[in-house]
Amino acid sequence: MLSWSITFLLLAIVAGVLGFSGIAGTAAGIAEILFYIFLILLVVSAVSNALRGKRP
């Protein structure tokens, strides 16, 4: 999921440089949402592993 976030971020940068502001804004929004989902899943995974007593 982090790779999708990076992909949309790069797409937003390229679209912004080329002047496609609508596409750049949409791609940046998608990248931001995917990044936050990735962070939430990372925290949930770390907490569940800590509660089970496993080390990373």
N, C-alpha and C positions, 0 to 999 in steps of 0.2 A: 504494500500500500504506500510505503514511503517512495517507492520508485514512481508510482503514478503521480504523487504530489510533486516530485521533482520534474517529471515530464510536463505537467501542466504549468509549472512555474517557468520552465524554459520556453514553452509555447507562448506564455504571456509576455515574456521579455522580448521575444522575436516579433510578436504581433505589435507590441508597443513601439519598437524601433521602426517598424515598417509603417506605422501610422494607423493601424486598425485598432482604435481605442475600444470599441465595443467587444471585440473578440478578446483583447488583452484583459479587459476587466472581468469578463466571464471566466477566462482561464485562470486568472489570479484568484478569483473567488472559489473556484473548484479546488485549486491547489491548497488554499487556506483551510477549507473544510476537511479535505483528506488528511492534511497534516495534523489537525486537531483530533481527528478520529484515530490516527496512528498513535498520538501521544496518550490518548485515553486507553487504548488497548494495551500499550506498553505499561502503563501504571497498573491496570487491572492484572496483567500477567505477573508483574513483579510482586504485587501484594498477594496474589494467590500462591505463588511459589514460596513467599516468605511465611505464609500461614501454614503451609505443608511442611516447612522445615527444610526445604531444599535450598542449596546455594547455587548461584548462577555459574 
